């Protein structure tokens, strides 16, 4: 059975990435484990798909029809931190990615990272630039006035 468990913590909750680019999903475990299983939940297909099992030595066991070029699992520096690299991103890679560990014949799932692949990344929200925008605005009004004279 699937269950989410406190043994697993995972960052980040959401990733927005660009088509043809690559991304990395991190899995931090609270206790040491000899490997993690990566799954993807596809909203479109409504299914759980086993992607790859990775152990600390970078040895990977891939699921059926899973491309080793697309999904790679580098060797982990510790038994509590694992990552999944996804390259050549496509819209078909959209979904929620879970790292999971096997414990007493159960699969324990992490909280999941939602990956959205878009052609163009949206600009950062304007709120961050608000304090800075006061000065340039003045410059713009001046240049408009100058245009009228010219």
Protein Blocks (a to p, Z undefined) as FASTA:
>chain_A
ZZddfkbccddfbdcddehiacddddddfbdcfbdcdddddfklopacdfbdcdfkopac
ddehiafklpccdddfbfkbccdddehiafklgccddddddeehiacddebpaddddfbd
cdddfklmmmmmmmmmmmmmmmmmmmmmZZ
